[in-house]
Amino acid sequence: MIKKASLLILILAVTTALSSTFLFASWAGQFKDLASSHWAYEEINKLKQLGYINGYPDGTFKPENNITRAEFAAIMSRMAGDLYPEGNMYDNSRILADMNKGHWAYGAAKDMLSHMSGQDAQNIFSAGFLPEKKITREEVVAIIHAIIKQHTDFSGIKITDSGFSDISSARFTQSINLCVQQGIINGYPDGTFKPARNITRAEITAILIRVAEG
C-alpha cells in the first residue's frame, strides 16, 4: 500500500510538472496584449527571443507606451555588448551624476555610455542622463550613431541628406540622415521625421531588430 501511494504521488508530480512546462512553453514569447495582427508583432517577439526586451510581470508588453531613457539604456546596453564586446572603452560615468547608483538602470546606462566617445555622450546628455525622461526619436538615432561609428564596419560611410522637411533645426541631423540611409529608421509618409517626438516600445523594437540583424 505504501509503495502504491508513493507511485501515485510520483505520477501526479510528474504530470503536474509536464502540464506546467507545456503551459509555460505555450505562453512563452507571447504577450497577452499583443495581437498577431500588430504591425510590430514579429519584431517584438524576435527581440524578446534574442533576450533584449522583456514584458511586464502581468504578461503584457504595452507596445504603445513611450519608452524612457532608462528603459532604452537597458535594451541598448545588452545589444551593444553583444555586437561590440570589445567596444566598452570609455568612462562616461560623469553623465550619470543626476542618477542614484541604486537606480535599477544605473549599470545599464553606464555600460551603454561606455560604447560612445565622451564628446558624443556630452552632446546627447548635456543636461544629465534624466533616466525617467521619455526618449525622443532623434535621441535614439544619436545614441545608435554614437555607438556604431566607433567600429570599422561603419567607417568611411558618406552620409547623404535624407530630405526630411523638418530636420533642419534638429539636434542630431547627421545621425538622422545616417540611420535613415542605413535602413535603421524611417520617416513618415508626409515627408517629415518628427525628431522631437517620443518613441513607443513597439517602434523601438522595429528599430533595434534592424540594428541587431545588421
Secondary structure as GFF3:
##gff-version 3
##sequence-region A 1 214
A	DSSP	alpha_helix	2	27	.	.	.	ID=ss1
A	DSSP	alpha_helix	41	49	.	.	.	ID=ss2
A	DSSP	alpha_helix	69	83	.	.	.	ID=ss3
A	DSSP	three_ten_helix	93	98	.	.	.	ID=ss4
A	DSSP	alpha_helix	106	113	.	.	.	ID=ss5
A	DSSP	alpha_helix	118	124	.	.	.	ID=ss6
A	DSSP	alpha_helix	137	148	.	.	.	ID=ss7
A	DSSP	three_ten_helix	152	154	.	.	.	ID=ss8
A	DSSP	alpha_helix	173	181	.	.	.	ID=ss9
A	DSSP	alpha_helix	201	212	.	.	.	ID=ss10
###
